[in-house]
Amino acid sequence: EFLGQLEEAVGRAHRRVTALNASGAQGPATTLTVAVVVWPRAYIVHVGDSRAYYLRAGRLRLLTRDQTAYEELLDQGLITEDQADEAGLKSRLRNVLTSAIGADLRPSTGLIDLEPGDALLLCTDGLTRHVTDNEIAGLLAEGAGAEASCRRLVGLTLERGARDNVTVIVARFAAA
């Protein structure tokens, strides 16, 4: 029931953004990844290509799936990763959103039960285009505080010439 309420809140935001453009032309749109933590559970709502991850015992797990033309072609079995790489489709189609607030909205929802010692990461694709999952896992596994982890991830992205915005949120859950 709570996930349904969160999804409805995203729907309301979508309708408000859509209403900003009365002409009927494509107006503003955005991605969204939300985590609401009611210990020990994290409720996730996701739209677009921003991501949610969690780290447990040094292992990073992706909680969301990018809602892009590239991922949809893979999911539907219309193309393999190797075919996409050969045709140069990955770099072009991973930027084409198939769901966004203010455009074609198809939110996905989920939940995860957290444990003491876990870390939760929400981020935009500005981070994941420049920092690999293995690098993210290694940095988060170092156990620095949430703010320090955010600063290091953003700093690494900027060092690598980020051309997109980068937003990073880290939450750490204290071990018992």
C-alpha positions in Angstrom: 0.0 0.0 0.0 2.8 2.4 0.9 4.5 1.8 -2.5 1.2 2.6 -4.2 1.0 5.9 -2.3 4.5 6.8 -3.3 3.7 6.0 -7.0 0.6 8.2 -6.8 2.8 11.1 -5.4 5.1 10.7 -8.4 2.0 10.7 -10.7 0.9 14.0 -9.1 4.3 15.5 -9.7 4.2 14.3 -13.3 0.8 15.9 -13.9 2.0 19.2 -12.4 5.1 19.2 -14.6 3.0 18.3 -17.7 0.5 21.1 -16.9 3.4 23.6 -17.1 3.3 23.3 -20.8 -0.1 24.3 -22.1 0.8 24.4 -25.8 1.0 20.6 -26.0 4.6 20.6 -27.2 7.2 18.6 -25.2 8.0 20.6 -22.1 10.3 20.0 -19.2 11.0 16.5 -18.1 13.2 14.9 -15.4 14.3 11.6 -13.9 13.6 10.7 -10.3 14.9 8.1 -7.9 13.4 8.2 -4.3 14.2 6.1 -1.3 12.0 6.4 1.7 13.5 4.5 4.7 11.2 3.2 7.4 13.7 1.0 9.2 14.6 -1.6 8.3 12.9 -1.3 4.9 13.8 1.1 2.0 10.9 1.8 -0.4 12.2 2.8 -3.9 10.4 4.7 -6.7 12.3 5.1 -9.9 11.7 7.0 -13.2 14.4 7.4 -15.9 18.1 6.7 -15.7 19.0 7.9 -12.2 19.9 4.9 -10.1 19.6 3.4 -6.6 22.3 1.0 -5.3 23.0 -0.6 -2.0 26.2 -2.0 -0.6 26.2 -4.9 1.8 29.3 -6.7 3.0 31.4 -5.1 0.3 29.1 -6.1 -2.6 27.3 -3.4 -4.6 23.8 -4.2 -6.0 21.8 -2.2 -8.4 18.2 -1.7 -7.3 16.9 0.0 -10.4 17.1 -0.5 -14.1 17.7 2.4 -16.5 14.5 3.3 -18.4 16.2 3.9 -21.8 15.8 2.8 -25.3 19.0 0.8 -25.0 17.8 -1.2 -22.0 14.4 -1.8 -23.5 15.9 -3.3 -26.7 18.1 -5.5 -24.5 15.1 -6.5 -22.3 13.0 -7.4 -25.4 15.7 -9.5 -26.8 15.9 -7.4 -30.0 19.6 -6.8 -29.6 22.5 -8.2 -27.5 25.1 -6.1 -25.8 27.7 -7.2 -28.3 25.5 -6.2 -31.2 24.8 -2.8 -29.6 28.5 -2.2 -29.1 29.3 -3.2 -32.7 26.7 -0.9 -34.2 27.5 2.0 -31.8 24.0 1.9 -30.4 24.9 1.8 -26.8 26.3 5.3 -26.6 23.4 6.7 -28.6 20.4 4.9 -27.1 21.4 4.9 -23.5 20.6 8.7 -23.6 17.1 8.2 -24.9 14.7 8.0 -21.9 11.6 5.8 -22.2 10.1 7.1 -19.0 10.4 10.5 -17.3 8.4 12.9 -15.2 6.8 15.4 -17.6 7.0 12.9 -20.5 6.0 9.2 -20.8 5.7 8.2 -17.1 6.2 4.6 -16.2 7.5 4.5 -12.6 8.9 1.3 -11.2 8.7 0.5 -7.5 10.4 -1.9 -5.2 11.7 -2.4 -1.7 14.6 -3.8 0.1 15.2 -4.8 3.7 18.3 -3.1 5.0 20.7 -4.4 7.6 23.1 -2.6 9.9 26.3 -1.8 8.0 24.5 -1.3 4.7 25.0 1.8 2.6 22.3 3.2 0.2 23.4 5.3 -2.9 21.1 7.4 -5.1 22.8 9.0 -8.0 22.3 10.6 -11.4 23.8 9.2 -14.6 26.4 12.0 -14.4 28.2 9.7 -11.9 27.7 6.3 -13.5 28.9 7.5 -16.9 32.3 8.3 -15.4 32.7 6.0 -12.4 32.3 2.2 -12.7 30.2 0.1 -10.4 33.4 -1.6 -9.1 34.9 1.8 -8.3 31.7 2.9 -6.5 31.7 -0.3 -4.5 35.4 0.1 -3.5 34.9 3.7 -2.4 31.7 2.9 -0.4 33.3 -0.2 1.1 36.1 2.0 2.6 33.5 3.1 5.2 34.0 6.8 5.1 31.1 8.9 6.3 28.2 9.6 4.0 29.2 13.2 3.3 32.8 12.2 2.6 31.7 9.4 0.3 29.5 11.8 -1.7 32.4 14.3 -2.0 34.8 11.7 -3.2 32.4 10.3 -5.8 31.5 13.7 -7.1 35.2 14.7 -7.1 36.2 11.6 -9.1 33.4 12.3 -11.6 34.6 15.9 -12.1 38.3 14.8 -12.4 37.2 12.6 -15.3 35.6 15.5 -17.2 31.9 15.2 -16.4 29.8 16.7 -19.1 26.5 16.1 -17.3 25.2 17.1 -13.9 26.2 14.8 -11.1 24.1 14.2 -8.0 25.0 11.7 -5.3 23.3 10.9 -2.0 24.7 8.3 0.4 23.0 6.9 3.5 24.9 4.7 5.9 23.1 2.5 8.4 25.1 2.0 11.6 26.1 -1.5 12.6 24.6 -2.7 15.8 
